[in-house]
């Protein structure tokens, strides 16, 4: 049938130029179809690759977010425990301070009026000493301890409170010559609550 279409009205072959044009058109359409099919296949592959990449990125983001959420939750729980611990610690100190205040108030209300009664005075002094030992024991219980300045070491304002100066034989300047009062520190070595009072050499 196609041969009939390509023949002329009298059944003769069409001119060579017309047949060439039909062949050229068919070849162009065929190539165009091939390009469209290849483009579609390429697009499908790229779309599939994009979906795989997107799925990997989604999984990575979900994992990162879950990890971040877990770390945040742990940090919050840790902070909550620390705050509760600090509140409990502060409450214990307040209760201890209140107890010592009440006992000292009782001691002061019962101080001896007769200063010639040595026995009464000694008993009153011992009551004050008991409270002093109680305070010291409570400080140790809460991790607060005394520390002494080492004689001959360089004066350090972070550790020492200078309360005077003096010349000392055989000692250079700005060294700890004497200690007047010890310092107090917490369990953390670098955290000093009260610096030691010292005399510094000139």
Secondary structure, 3 states (H helix, E strand, C coil): CHHHHHECCCCCECCHHHHHHHHHHHHHHHHHHHHHHHHHHHHHHHHHHHHHHHHHHHHHHHHHHHHHHHHHHHHHHHHHHHHHHHHHHHHHHHHHHHHHHHHHHHHHHCCCCCCCCHHHHHHHHHHHHHHHHHHHHHHHHCCCEEECCCCCCECCCCCEEEEEEECCCCCCCCEEEEEEECEEECCCCCCEEECEEEEEEC
